[in-house]
Amino acid sequence: MAIKLPRLKSKHPRPDAMTLVEHLTELRRRLVVSILAVAVGGAVAFALYNHILSFFVHPYCQTVGPHHSCQLFVTGPLDGFSIRLKIAAYGGLFLASPVVLYQLWRFVTPGLNPNEKRYAIPFVTSSIVLFVAGAAVAWLTFPHALSFLTAVGGPTLSQIYSPANYLSLIILLMVAFGVAFEFPVLLVFLELAGVLSPAQLSRWRRKAIVILFAVAAVVTPSSDPFSMLALAIPMCVFYEVSILIGKFLKRSPAPTGGS
């Protein structure tokens, strides 16, 4: 007589079989892991404070040249400590971002069907790559922006930067570029959702270019022409690339959903 062995319970139950309490427990577990990762990343950034600060100050040193001091000046006894804490917080978020994104991915993917998972991986990967690319472009163009901002004030003004204002500007610029570089991901998503079509984007090309330059002029924190062009030109290129990707996806056969 055959003996039936009991089935082992799945470690991760299906989302449609999970209760509200189980969903909340899973969410809490993912949040705890993410918070611990940010804390560990913050401790590492706190220890590497001098290297991180030198990285951000490097564009300023390129602006003033090798024969001048590119030090930042504080005006209060607690400013140095607060700047170190701020860099630890930003650095912790950056270093822990792979873990945080993985925890978010593990929480969301059980509820996706195979077709949605097929598109989710390229979307997530391209979003990360484009954000990093945008931040890199902002960091590379920041010396030109700083030179423009220094020159526009005239030779009478002597530039002395505080770490808080300087770091806020360069980090805000990097975040603005990173978010703006997500533009093609948004367009491709709208094309897949049927909200937009490649033909519509082609017809709106001239108006879109004007709007993109206007948006770049508004959202650029430094308000200098170098940063505006460095942001607007890639967005126009991304607009054209999104049209080509939309046409390619329209021609591709629709994927069949798995069981």
GROMACS elastic network, one bead per residue, 0.5 to 0.9 nm:
[ bonds ]
;  ai    aj funct       b0    kb
    4     7     6  0.89942   500
    7    10     6  0.89209   500
    8    11     6  0.88523   500
    9    12     6  0.85903   500
    9    13     6  0.81544   500
   10    13     6  0.57220   500
   10    14     6  0.86206   500
   12    15     6  0.86124   500
   12   110     6  0.87820   500
   13    16     6  0.83831   500
   13    17     6  0.65141   500
   13    18     6  0.64705   500
   13   110     6  0.89022   500
   14    17     6  0.52329   500
   14    18     6  0.64203   500
   14   110     6  0.68691   500
   14   111     6  0.79832   500
   15    18     6  0.51940   500
   15    19     6  0.83619   500
   15    23     6  0.80080   500
   15   110     6  0.62030   500
   15   111     6  0.58319   500
   16    19     6  0.81253   500
   16   111     6  0.79365   500
   18    21     6  0.79924   500
   18    22     6  0.57374   500
   18    23     6  0.64307   500
   19    22     6  0.51248   500
   19    23     6  0.62914   500
   19    24     6  0.87018   500
   20    23     6  0.50697   500
   20    24     6  0.62305   500
   20    25     6  0.85658   500
   21    24     6  0.50965   500
   21    25     6  0.60621   500
   21    26     6  0.85792   500
   22    26     6  0.60920   500
   22    27     6  0.84976   500
   23    26     6  0.51285   500
   23    27     6  0.61388   500
   23    28     6  0.85990   500
   24    28     6  0.60468   500
   24    29     6  0.85653   500
   25    28     6  0.50756   500
   25    29     6  0.62216   500
   25    30     6  0.87139   500
   26    29     6  0.51405   500
   26    30     6  0.63129   500
   26    31     6  0.86604   500
   26   107     6  0.74684   500
   27    30     6  0.51669   500
   27    31     6  0.61411   500
   27    32     6  0.86252   500
   27   107     6  0.70880   500
   28    31     6  0.50300   500
   28    32     6  0.60902   500
   28    33     6  0.86449   500
   29    32     6  0.51842   500
   29    33     6  0.63260   500
   29    34     6  0.86475   500
   30    33     6  0.52596   500
   30    34     6  0.61835   500
   30    35     6  0.86657   500
   30   100     6  0.82982   500
   30   103     6  0.55884   500
   30   104     6  0.73495   500
   30   106     6  0.84619   500
   30   107     6  0.73371   500
   31    34     6  0.50148   500
   31    35     6  0.60544   500
   31    36     6  0.85381   500
   31   100     6  0.83525   500
   31   103     6  0.79046   500
   31   104     6  0.88213   500
   32    35     6  0.51505   500
   32    36     6  0.61506   500
   32    37     6  0.85583   500
   33    36     6  0.51859   500
   33    37     6  0.61630   500
   33    38     6  0.87020   500
   33    99     6  0.81391   500
   33   100     6  0.79456   500
   33   103     6  0.77010   500
   34    37     6  0.50483   500
   34    38     6  0.62325   500
   34    39     6  0.86248   500
   34    96     6  0.74716   500
   34    97     6  0.85766   500
   34    99     6  0.65265   500
   34   100     6  0.50517   500
   34   101     6  0.86949   500
   34   103     6  0.69852   500
   34   104     6  0.89535   500
   35    38     6  0.50723   500
   35    39     6  0.61538   500
   35    40     6  0.86554   500
   35    96     6  0.87728   500
   35   100     6  0.83035   500
   36    40     6  0.61692   500
   36    41     6  0.84844   500
   36    96     6  0.88747   500
   37    40     6  0.51416   500
   37    41     6  0.60173   500
   37    42     6  0.84122   500
   37    92     6  0.78699   500
   37    93     6  0.85228   500
   37    95     6  0.82697   500
   37    96     6  0.53017   500
   37    97     6  0.84404   500
   37    99     6  0.67372   500
   37   100     6  0.75273   500
   38    42     6  0.58993   500
   38    43     6  0.85557   500
   38    89     6  0.81113   500
   38    91     6  0.86728   500
   38    93     6  0.55536   500
   38    94     6  0.82974   500
   38    95     6  0.73995   500
   38    96     6  0.50783   500
   38    97     6  0.79295   500
   38    99     6  0.87029   500
   38   100     6  0.82111   500
   39    43     6  0.62471   500
   39    44     6  0.87221   500
   39    89     6  0.84738   500
   39    92     6  0.64750   500
   39    93     6  0.85808   500
   39    96     6  0.83555   500
   40    43     6  0.51133   500
   40    44     6  0.63492   500
   40    45     6  0.86689   500
   40    92     6  0.70232   500
   40    95     6  0.87438   500
   40    96     6  0.78675   500
   41    44     6  0.51071   500
   41    45     6  0.61368   500
   41    46     6  0.85084   500
   41    88     6  0.78761   500
   41    89     6  0.83959   500
   41    91     6  0.66392   500
   41    93     6  0.69275   500
   41    94     6  0.77261   500
   41    95     6  0.52913   500
   41    96     6  0.56194   500
   42    45     6  0.50028   500
   42    46     6  0.59715   500
   42    47     6  0.85903   500
   42    85     6  0.86214   500
   42    87     6  0.82731   500
   42    89     6  0.55522   500
   42    90     6  0.76296   500
   42    91     6  0.59094   500
   42    93     6  0.72574   500
   42    94     6  0.89426   500
   42    95     6  0.79063   500
   42    96     6  0.84288   500
   43    47     6  0.62988   500
   43    48     6  0.86663   500
   43    88     6  0.67708   500
   43    89     6  0.88523   500
   43    91     6  0.89058   500
   43    92     6  0.72255   500
   44    47     6  0.51490   500
   44    48     6  0.61957   500
   44    49     6  0.85035   500
   44    88     6  0.77091   500
   44    91     6  0.80749   500
   44    92     6  0.74103   500
   44    95     6  0.85867   500
   45    49     6  0.57857   500
   45    52     6  0.75236   500
   45    84     6  0.89160   500
   45    87     6  0.69761   500
   45    89     6  0.78564   500
   45    90     6  0.82936   500
   45    91     6  0.52211   500
   45    92     6  0.61672   500
   45    95     6  0.81809   500
   46    49     6  0.51028   500
   46    50     6  0.87386   500
   46    84     6  0.66384   500
   46    85     6  0.70879   500
   46    87     6  0.71500   500
   46    89     6  0.83608   500
   46    91     6  0.80376   500
   46    92     6  0.85279   500
   47    50     6  0.80553   500
   47    88     6  0.83698   500
   48    51     6  0.55186   500
   48    52     6  0.62665   500
   48    53     6  0.86539   500
   48    88     6  0.86833   500
   49    52     6  0.52117   500
   49    53     6  0.60183   500
   49    54     6  0.84939   500
   49    84     6  0.65203   500
   49    87     6  0.69984   500
   49    88     6  0.72785   500
   50    53     6  0.51841   500
   50    54     6  0.60922   500
   50    55     6  0.86231   500
   50    84     6  0.89558   500
   51    54     6  0.50950   500
   51    55     6  0.62456   500
   51    56     6  0.88992   500
   52    55     6  0.50303   500
   52    56     6  0.65101   500
   52    57     6  0.86881   500
   52    87     6  0.77351   500
   52    91     6  0.82748   500
   53    56     6  0.52349   500
   53    57     6  0.60837   500
   53    58     6  0.85456   500
   53    84     6  0.88250   500
   53    87     6  0.78243   500
   53   167     6  0.88630   500
   54    58     6  0.59502   500
   55    58     6  0.53665   500
   55    59     6  0.80988   500
   56    59     6  0.67660   500
   56    60     6  0.80208   500
   56   139     6  0.82497   500
   56   167     6  0.73228   500
   56   170     6  0.76210   500
   56   171     6  0.86459   500
   57    60     6  0.52859   500
   57    61     6  0.64002   500
   57    62     6  0.88787   500
   57    70     6  0.75714   500
   57    71     6  0.81027   500
   57    72     6  0.83695   500
   57   166     6  0.86109   500
   57   167     6  0.84385   500
   58    61     6  0.50131   500
   58    62     6  0.63116   500
   58    63     6  0.87685   500
   58    70     6  0.84955   500
   58   143     6  0.87967   500
   59    62     6  0.50435   500
   59    63     6  0.64094   500
   59   139     6  0.73134   500
   59   140     6  0.75678   500
   59   141     6  0.85279   500
   59   142     6  0.63126   500
   59   144     6  0.87839   500
   59   146     6  0.83113   500
   60    63     6  0.50532   500
   60    64     6  0.65180   500
   60    65     6  0.86329   500
   60    70     6  0.63833   500
   60    71     6  0.88396   500
   60   142     6  0.81821   500
   60   143     6  0.62151   500
   60   146     6  0.72883   500
   60   147     6  0.88284   500
   61    64     6  0.54112   500
   61    65     6  0.60010   500
   61    66     6  0.71482   500
   61    68     6  0.81507   500
   61    69     6  0.75850   500
   61    70     6  0.51156   500
   61    71     6  0.83665   500
   61   143     6  0.84261   500
   62    65     6  0.53367   500
   62    66     6  0.74674   500
   62    70     6  0.87064   500
   62   143     6  0.64090   500
   63    66     6  0.89702   500
   63    70     6  0.86664   500
   63   143     6  0.54688   500
   63   144     6  0.75204   500
   63   146     6  0.69667   500
   63   147     6  0.60519   500
   64    67     6  0.77588   500
   64    68     6  0.59815   500
   64    69     6  0.74455   500
   64    70     6  0.67211   500
   64   147     6  0.83439   500
   65    68     6  0.59440   500
   65    69     6  0.82818   500
   65    70     6  0.84090   500
   66    69     6  0.77232   500
   66    70     6  0.87778   500
   71   160     6  0.85931   500
   71   161     6  0.81821   500
   72   160     6  0.70848   500
   72   161     6  0.54748   500
   72   162     6  0.54493   500
   72   163     6  0.56614   500
   72   166     6  0.83395   500
   73   160     6  0.69043   500
   73   161     6  0.61839   500
   73   162     6  0.50414   500
   73   163     6  0.67117   500
   74    77     6  0.78685   500
   74    78     6  0.88826   500
   74    79     6  0.61022   500
   74    80     6  0.69874   500
   74   161     6  0.84578   500
   74   162     6  0.56744   500
   74   163     6  0.69161   500
   74   164     6  0.86424   500
   75    78     6  0.88188   500
   75    79     6  0.71207   500
   75   162     6  0.79935   500
   76    79     6  0.53267   500
   76    80     6  0.79740   500
   77    80     6  0.69411   500
   77    81     6  0.82152   500
   78    81     6  0.54335   500
   78    82     6  0.62221   500
   78    83     6  0.86731   500
   79    82     6  0.51222   500
   79    83     6  0.60705   500
   79    84     6  0.85788   500
   79   163     6  0.84534   500
   79   164     6  0.82711   500
   80    83     6  0.52048   500
   80    84     6  0.62822   500
   80    85     6  0.87653   500
   80   163     6  0.84441   500
   81    84     6  0.50581   500
   81    85     6  0.62652   500
   81    86     6  0.86445   500
   82    85     6  0.50487   500
   82    86     6  0.61400   500
   82    87     6  0.86553   500
   82   164     6  0.88756   500
   83    87     6  0.61842   500
   83    88     6  0.84994   500
   83   163     6  0.70159   500
   83   164     6  0.66877   500
   83   167     6  0.88867   500
   84    87     6  0.51900   500
   84    88     6  0.61079   500
   84    89     6  0.86406   500
   85    89     6  0.61673   500
   85    90     6  0.86909   500
   86    89     6  0.50968   500
   86    90     6  0.62477   500
   86    91     6  0.83858   500
   86   164     6  0.89299   500
   87    90     6  0.51193   500
   87    91     6  0.57317   500
   87    92     6  0.81706   500
   87   167     6  0.88933   500
   88    91     6  0.50412   500
   88    92     6  0.57590   500
   88    93     6  0.85275   500
   89    92     6  0.50874   500
   89    93     6  0.63336   500
   89    94     6  0.86856   500
   90    93     6  0.52875   500
   90    94     6  0.62851   500
   90    95     6  0.87012   500
   91    94     6  0.50104   500
   91    95     6  0.59672   500
   91    96     6  0.82958   500
   92    95     6  0.52368   500
   92    96     6  0.58623   500
   92    97     6  0.82481   500
   93    96     6  0.52393   500
   93    97     6  0.58229   500
   93   100     6  0.87203   500
   94    97     6  0.52086   500
   94    98     6  0.82268   500
   95    98     6  0.72275   500
   95    99     6  0.84716   500
   96    99     6  0.53993   500
   96   100     6  0.61333   500
   96   101     6  0.85948   500
   97   101     6  0.58847   500
   97   102     6  0.83424   500
   98   101     6  0.52106   500
   98   102     6  0.60531   500
   98   103     6  0.86137   500
   99   102     6  0.50394   500
   99   103     6  0.61515   500
   99   104     6  0.85853   500
  100   103     6  0.51571   500
  100   104     6  0.62049   500
  100   105     6  0.85246   500
  101   104     6  0.50079   500
  101   105     6  0.59889   500
  101   106     6  0.85898   500
  102   106     6  0.61006   500
  102   107     6  0.85364   500
  103   106     6  0.51154   500
  103   107     6  0.61825   500
  103   108     6  0.86621   500
  104   107     6  0.51271   500
  104   108     6  0.61739   500
  104   109     6  0.84995   500
  105   108     6  0.52410   500
  105   109     6  0.57855   500
  105   110     6  0.88830   500
  106   109     6  0.55827   500
  106   110     6  0.70945   500
  107   110     6  0.67891   500
  107   111     6  0.82760   500
  108   111     6  0.59211   500
  108   112     6  0.71138   500
  109   112     6  0.51398   500
  109   113     6  0.82156   500
  109   116     6  0.88253   500
  109   117     6  0.69745   500
  109   120     6  0.87040   500
  110   113     6  0.80014   500
  112   115     6  0.79333   500
  112   116     6  0.56961   500
  112   117     6  0.60586   500
  112   120     6  0.89994   500
  113   116     6  0.53285   500
  113   117     6  0.62585   500
  113   118     6  0.86949   500
  113   257     6  0.76094   500
  113   258     6  0.78860   500
  113   259     6  0.87856   500
  114   117     6  0.50303   500
  114   118     6  0.61243   500
  114   119     6  0.89247   500
  114   256     6  0.89837   500
  114   257     6  0.61250   500
  114   258     6  0.58576   500
  114   259     6  0.80379   500
  115   118     6  0.50423   500
  115   119     6  0.67616   500
  115   120     6  0.87207   500
  115   255     6  0.69500   500
  115   256     6  0.73681   500
  115   257     6  0.55723   500
  115   258     6  0.74354   500
  116   119     6  0.53796   500
  116   120     6  0.59574   500
  116   121     6  0.89441   500
  117   121     6  0.64263   500
  118   121     6  0.63093   500
  118   122     6  0.76571   500
  119   122     6  0.57613   500
  119   123     6  0.62992   500
  119   124     6  0.87800   500
  120   123     6  0.50950   500
  120   124     6  0.60372   500
  120   125     6  0.84792   500
  121   124     6  0.52799   500
  121   125     6  0.60560   500
  121   126     6  0.84659   500
  122   125     6  0.51310   500
  122   126     6  0.58722   500
  122   127     6  0.83219   500
  123   126     6  0.52875   500
  123   127     6  0.59977   500
  123   128     6  0.86966   500
  123   185     6  0.68328   500
  123   189     6  0.85055   500
  124   127     6  0.51236   500
  124   128     6  0.63581   500
  124   129     6  0.87486   500
  125   128     6  0.53481   500
  125   129     6  0.62815   500
  125   130     6  0.86152   500
  126   129     6  0.50740   500
  126   130     6  0.59147   500
  126   131     6  0.84011   500
  126   182     6  0.84779   500
  126   185     6  0.74807   500
  127   130     6  0.52411   500
  127   131     6  0.60557   500
  127   132     6  0.86296   500
  127   181     6  0.83128   500
  127   182     6  0.60530   500
  127   185     6  0.67632   500
  128   131     6  0.52199   500
  128   132     6  0.62580   500
  128   133     6  0.85525   500
  128   182     6  0.87571   500
  129   132     6  0.53028   500
  129   133     6  0.60952   500
  129   134     6  0.86265   500
  130   134     6  0.60281   500
  130   135     6  0.85737   500
  130   178     6  0.67857   500
  130   179     6  0.84990   500
  130   180     6  0.89927   500
  130   181     6  0.55755   500
  130   182     6  0.62009   500
  130   185     6  0.88954   500
  131   134     6  0.51048   500
  131   135     6  0.62530   500
  131   136     6  0.86106   500
  131   174     6  0.89594   500
  131   175     6  0.80711   500
  131   177     6  0.74708   500
  131   179     6  0.61850   500
  131   180     6  0.80396   500
  131   181     6  0.59659   500
  131   182     6  0.65270   500
  132   135     6  0.51182   500
  132   136     6  0.61321   500
  132   137     6  0.86679   500
  132   174     6  0.88645   500
  132   178     6  0.62835   500
  132   181     6  0.88674   500
  133   136     6  0.50361   500
  133   137     6  0.62161   500
  133   138     6  0.86755   500
  133   177     6  0.84698   500
  133   178     6  0.69469   500
  133   181     6  0.76587   500
  134   137     6  0.51370   500
  134   138     6  0.62872   500
  134   139     6  0.87090   500
  134   174     6  0.68780   500
  134   175     6  0.79648   500
  134   176     6  0.81439   500
  134   179     6  0.75228   500
  134   180     6  0.74009   500
  134   181     6  0.55576   500
  134   182     6  0.86260   500
  134   231     6  0.83498   500
  135   138     6  0.50999   500
  135   139     6  0.62507   500
  135   140     6  0.87051   500
  135   171     6  0.86481   500
  135   173     6  0.77447   500
  135   175     6  0.63024   500
  135   176     6  0.79355   500
  135   177     6  0.56528   500
  135   179     6  0.87211   500
  135   181     6  0.88393   500
  136   139     6  0.50789   500
  136   140     6  0.61799   500
  136   141     6  0.86455   500
  136   174     6  0.72945   500
  136   177     6  0.85553   500
  136   178     6  0.83784   500
  137   140     6  0.51081   500
  137   141     6  0.61274   500
  137   142     6  0.84395   500
  137   174     6  0.78936   500
  137   177     6  0.74787   500
  137   178     6  0.87633   500
  137   230     6  0.74317   500
  137   231     6  0.84317   500
  138   141     6  0.52562   500
  138   142     6  0.58927   500
  138   170     6  0.79596   500
  138   173     6  0.62092   500
  138   174     6  0.51425   500
  138   175     6  0.85459   500
  138   176     6  0.85042   500
  138   177     6  0.61476   500
  138   178     6  0.83034   500
  138   227     6  0.72939   500
  138   230     6  0.78623   500
  138   231     6  0.83181   500
  139   142     6  0.52539   500
  139   143     6  0.79255   500
  139   170     6  0.73806   500
  139   171     6  0.88456   500
  139   173     6  0.80971   500
  139   174     6  0.65653   500
  140   143     6  0.70094   500
  140   144     6  0.84650   500
  141   144     6  0.55686   500
  141   145     6  0.65118   500
  141   146     6  0.88461   500
  141   226     6  0.70640   500
  141   227     6  0.64264   500
  141   230     6  0.73424   500
  142   146     6  0.59947   500
  142   147     6  0.84889   500
  142   170     6  0.72982   500
  142   173     6  0.83187   500
  142   222     6  0.88747   500
  142   226     6  0.85060   500
  142   227     6  0.73565   500
  143   146     6  0.50250   500
  143   147     6  0.60801   500
  143   148     6  0.85950   500
  144   147     6  0.50759   500
  144   148     6  0.62322   500
  144   149     6  0.86627   500
  144   224     6  0.87255   500
  144   226     6  0.64898   500
  144   227     6  0.79940   500
  145   148     6  0.51568   500
  145   149     6  0.62215   500
  145   150     6  0.86054   500
  145   222     6  0.68389   500
  145   223     6  0.83209   500
  145   224     6  0.57859   500
  145   225     6  0.76658   500
  145   226     6  0.59766   500
  145   227     6  0.62546   500
  146   149     6  0.50626   500
  146   150     6  0.60485   500
  146   151     6  0.85383   500
  146   222     6  0.81586   500
  146   224     6  0.85581   500
  147   150     6  0.50887   500
  147   151     6  0.60866   500
  147   152     6  0.85282   500
  148   151     6  0.51605   500
  148   152     6  0.60031   500
  148   153     6  0.88087   500
  148   224     6  0.67397   500
  148   225     6  0.84112   500
  148   226     6  0.83244   500
  149   152     6  0.53100   500
  149   153     6  0.67568   500
  149   222     6  0.78225   500
  149   223     6  0.87303   500
  149   224     6  0.71561   500
  150   153     6  0.57509   500
  150   154     6  0.73391   500
  150   155     6  0.85321   500
  150   157     6  0.84958   500
  150   158     6  0.88634   500
  150   159     6  0.72314   500
  151   154     6  0.54729   500
  151   155     6  0.71099   500
  152   155     6  0.86973   500
  153   156     6  0.77911   500
  153   157     6  0.64813   500
  154   157     6  0.61580   500
  155   158     6  0.74419   500
  161   164     6  0.84928   500
  161   165     6  0.70588   500
  161   166     6  0.62770   500
  162   165     6  0.55996   500
  162   166     6  0.60909   500
  162   167     6  0.84584   500
  163   166     6  0.51199   500
  163   167     6  0.57325   500
  163   168     6  0.81637   500
  164   167     6  0.54415   500
  164   168     6  0.59697   500
  164   169     6  0.86059   500
  165   168     6  0.51640   500
  165   169     6  0.62150   500
  165   170     6  0.88217   500
  166   169     6  0.53101   500
  166   170     6  0.64159   500
  166   171     6  0.85979   500
  167   170     6  0.53055   500
  167   171     6  0.58684   500
  167   172     6  0.81607   500
  168   171     6  0.53645   500
  168   172     6  0.58149   500
  168   173     6  0.83689   500
  169   172     6  0.51877   500
  169   173     6  0.60231   500
  169   174     6  0.86256   500
  169   221     6  0.69756   500
  169   222     6  0.72496   500
  170   173     6  0.50086   500
  170   174     6  0.61742   500
  170   175     6  0.86321   500
  170   221     6  0.87573   500
  170   222     6  0.87155   500
  171   174     6  0.50581   500
  171   175     6  0.61375   500
  171   176     6  0.84908   500
  172   175     6  0.51122   500
  172   176     6  0.60104   500
  172   177     6  0.85784   500
  172   221     6  0.69398   500
  173   176     6  0.50762   500
  173   177     6  0.61887   500
  173   178     6  0.85056   500
  173   220     6  0.68219   500
  173   221     6  0.58775   500
  173   222     6  0.73461   500
  173   227     6  0.87617   500
  174   177     6  0.52119   500
  174   178     6  0.60414   500
  174   179     6  0.86198   500
  175   179     6  0.60849   500
  175   180     6  0.84382   500
  176   179     6  0.52928   500
  176   180     6  0.60576   500
  176   181     6  0.85876   500
  176   219     6  0.71936   500
  176   220     6  0.70552   500
  176   221     6  0.78132   500
  177   180     6  0.50200   500
  177   181     6  0.60734   500
  177   182     6  0.88648   500
  177   220     6  0.81275   500
  177   231     6  0.66625   500
  178   181     6  0.52415   500
  178   182     6  0.68963   500
  179   182     6  0.53706   500
  179   183     6  0.76326   500
  180   183     6  0.56595   500
  180   216     6  0.86689   500
  180   231     6  0.76280   500
  180   235     6  0.75523   500
  181   184     6  0.71469   500
  181   185     6  0.83980   500
  181   231     6  0.82320   500
  181   234     6  0.78206   500
  181   235     6  0.68788   500
  181   238     6  0.81605   500
  182   185     6  0.53656   500
  182   186     6  0.65653   500
  182   187     6  0.89906   500
  183   186     6  0.52629   500
  183   187     6  0.64001   500
  183   188     6  0.88144   500
  183   235     6  0.69745   500
  183   238     6  0.71938   500
  183   239     6  0.79012   500
  184   188     6  0.60643   500
  184   189     6  0.84113   500
  184   235     6  0.78602   500
  184   238     6  0.54503   500
  184   239     6  0.63870   500
  184   240     6  0.89914   500
  184   241     6  0.75243   500
  184   242     6  0.56171   500
  185   188     6  0.52782   500
  185   189     6  0.61035   500
  185   190     6  0.86597   500
  185   242     6  0.79788   500
  186   189     6  0.51196   500
  186   190     6  0.62410   500
  186   191     6  0.86549   500
  187   190     6  0.51375   500
  187   191     6  0.62088   500
  187   192     6  0.87077   500
  187   196     6  0.78477   500
  187   239     6  0.78311   500
  187   242     6  0.63014   500
  187   243     6  0.84821   500
  187   246     6  0.86881   500
  188   192     6  0.61828   500
  188   193     6  0.85370   500
  188   196     6  0.87130   500
  188   242     6  0.58520   500
  188   243     6  0.80823   500
  188   245     6  0.71503   500
  188   246     6  0.63059   500
  189   192     6  0.51108   500
  189   193     6  0.61178   500
  189   194     6  0.86493   500
  189   195     6  0.87965   500
  190   194     6  0.62032   500
  190   195     6  0.52209   500
  190   196     6  0.56291   500
  190   197     6  0.81540   500
  191   194     6  0.51584   500
  191   195     6  0.59502   500
  191   197     6  0.54311   500
  191   198     6  0.72983   500
  191   242     6  0.87317   500
  191   243     6  0.88758   500
  191   246     6  0.61729   500
  191   249     6  0.89133   500
  191   250     6  0.89870   500
  192   195     6  0.77135   500
  192   196     6  0.80592   500
  192   197     6  0.84926   500
  192   246     6  0.75538   500
  192   249     6  0.79064   500
  192   250     6  0.84534   500
  193   196     6  0.76999   500
  194   197     6  0.67389   500
  196   199     6  0.84042   500
  196   200     6  0.65604   500
  196   201     6  0.73186   500
  197   200     6  0.52500   500
  197   201     6  0.64424   500
  197   202     6  0.87145   500
  197   243     6  0.81247   500
  197   246     6  0.71632   500
  197   247     6  0.83754   500
  198   201     6  0.50876   500
  198   202     6  0.61188   500
  198   203     6  0.86833   500
  198   242     6  0.79489   500
  198   244     6  0.75372   500
  198   245     6  0.85605   500
  198   246     6  0.56579   500
  198   247     6  0.60701   500
  198   250     6  0.89115   500
  199   202     6  0.50805   500
  199   203     6  0.63075   500
  199   204     6  0.87310   500
  199   243     6  0.79802   500
  199   247     6  0.86350   500
  200   203     6  0.51440   500
  200   204     6  0.62361   500
  200   205     6  0.86489   500
  201   204     6  0.50983   500
  201   205     6  0.60755   500
  201   208     6  0.83317   500
  201   239     6  0.81157   500
  201   240     6  0.85935   500
  201   242     6  0.87302   500
  201   243     6  0.66052   500
  202   205     6  0.52057   500
  202   206     6  0.86385   500
  202   240     6  0.82622   500
  202   243     6  0.71014   500
  203   206     6  0.77963   500
  203   207     6  0.87594   500
  204   207     6  0.55073   500
  204   208     6  0.58330   500
  204   209     6  0.86353   500
  205   208     6  0.50325   500
  205   209     6  0.62045   500
  205   210     6  0.88340   500
  205   236     6  0.89791   500
  205   239     6  0.82029   500
  205   240     6  0.84175   500
  206   209     6  0.52962   500
  206   210     6  0.65672   500
  206   211     6  0.87643   500
  207   210     6  0.52721   500
  207   211     6  0.61996   500
  207   212     6  0.86009   500
  208   212     6  0.59510   500
  208   213     6  0.86075   500
  208   236     6  0.81447   500
  208   239     6  0.84073   500
  209   212     6  0.50737   500
  209   213     6  0.62925   500
  209   214     6  0.86161   500
  209   232     6  0.83648   500
  209   235     6  0.86531   500
  209   236     6  0.61900   500
  209   239     6  0.86372   500
  210   213     6  0.53485   500
  210   214     6  0.62766   500
  210   215     6  0.86812   500
  211   214     6  0.50133   500
  211   215     6  0.60335   500
  211   216     6  0.84957   500
  212   215     6  0.50505   500
  212   216     6  0.60328   500
  212   217     6  0.85561   500
  212   231     6  0.89603   500
  212   232     6  0.60071   500
  212   233     6  0.86518   500
  212   235     6  0.70051   500
  212   236     6  0.70647   500
  213   216     6  0.50460   500
  213   217     6  0.61985   500
  213   218     6  0.87153   500
  213   228     6  0.74715   500
  213   229     6  0.78026   500
  213   231     6  0.83338   500
  213   232     6  0.52251   500
  213   233     6  0.80341   500
  213   235     6  0.87679   500
  213   236     6  0.85670   500
  214   217     6  0.51417   500
  214   218     6  0.63619   500
  214   219     6  0.87962   500
  214   232     6  0.84580   500
  215   218     6  0.50807   500
  215   219     6  0.60333   500
  215   220     6  0.83364   500
  215   228     6  0.89720   500
  215   232     6  0.80499   500
  216   219     6  0.53974   500
  216   220     6  0.58456   500
  216   227     6  0.83613   500
  216   228     6  0.53418   500
  216   229     6  0.77075   500
  216   230     6  0.88978   500
  216   231     6  0.60349   500
  216   232     6  0.54714   500
  216   235     6  0.88835   500
  217   220     6  0.57447   500
  217   221     6  0.88537   500
  217   223     6  0.65056   500
  217   224     6  0.81231   500
  217   225     6  0.78970   500
  217   227     6  0.85168   500
  217   228     6  0.53959   500
  217   229     6  0.84661   500
  217   231     6  0.87493   500
  217   232     6  0.81934   500
  218   221     6  0.79055   500
  218   223     6  0.74180   500
  218   228     6  0.85849   500
  219   222     6  0.88856   500
  219   223     6  0.80444   500
  219   228     6  0.86000   500
  220   223     6  0.53580   500
  220   224     6  0.76693   500
  220   227     6  0.67049   500
  220   228     6  0.62166   500
  220   231     6  0.80106   500
  221   224     6  0.84130   500
  221   227     6  0.87801   500
  222   225     6  0.89522   500
  222   227     6  0.73561   500
  222   228     6  0.87902   500
  223   226     6  0.87309   500
  223   227     6  0.73129   500
  223   228     6  0.70965   500
  224   227     6  0.57332   500
  224   228     6  0.63346   500
  224   229     6  0.88827   500
  225   229     6  0.60759   500
  225   230     6  0.84212   500
  226   229     6  0.53452   500
  226   230     6  0.60674   500
  226   231     6  0.85977   500
  227   231     6  0.60929   500
  227   232     6  0.84936   500
  228   231     6  0.52125   500
  228   232     6  0.59402   500
  228   233     6  0.84430   500
  229   232     6  0.50335   500
  229   233     6  0.57341   500
  229   234     6  0.84174   500
  230   233     6  0.59645   500
  230   234     6  0.68481   500
  230   235     6  0.89993   500
  231   234     6  0.59090   500
  231   235     6  0.64610   500
  231   236     6  0.89843   500
  232   235     6  0.51649   500
  232   236     6  0.62709   500
  232   237     6  0.87565   500
  233   236     6  0.51723   500
  233   237     6  0.63453   500
  233   238     6  0.86387   500
  234   238     6  0.59991   500
  234   239     6  0.85048   500
  235   239     6  0.61146   500
  235   240     6  0.87978   500
  236   240     6  0.66047   500
  236   241     6  0.87684   500
  237   240     6  0.52733   500
  237   241     6  0.62518   500
  237   242     6  0.86293   500
  238   242     6  0.59711   500
  238   243     6  0.86328   500
  239   242     6  0.51619   500
  239   243     6  0.65349   500
  239   244     6  0.89696   500
  240   243     6  0.51806   500
  240   244     6  0.65088   500
  240   245     6  0.87834   500
  241   244     6  0.50992   500
  241   245     6  0.61473   500
  241   246     6  0.85091   500
  242   245     6  0.50461   500
  242   246     6  0.59885   500
  242   247     6  0.85763   500
  243   246     6  0.50791   500
  243   247     6  0.62465   500
  243   248     6  0.86647   500
  244   247     6  0.51635   500
  244   248     6  0.62242   500
  244   249     6  0.86883   500
  245   248     6  0.50366   500
  245   249     6  0.61424   500
  245   250     6  0.85532   500
  246   249     6  0.51596   500
  246   250     6  0.61277   500
  246   251     6  0.87041   500
  247   250     6  0.51180   500
  247   251     6  0.63383   500
  247   252     6  0.87396   500
  248   251     6  0.52565   500
  248   252     6  0.62628   500
  249   252     6  0.50640   500
  249   253     6  0.80622   500
  249   254     6  0.86782   500
  250   253     6  0.77449   500
  250   254     6  0.84708   500
  251   254     6  0.88274   500
  252   255     6  0.86038   500
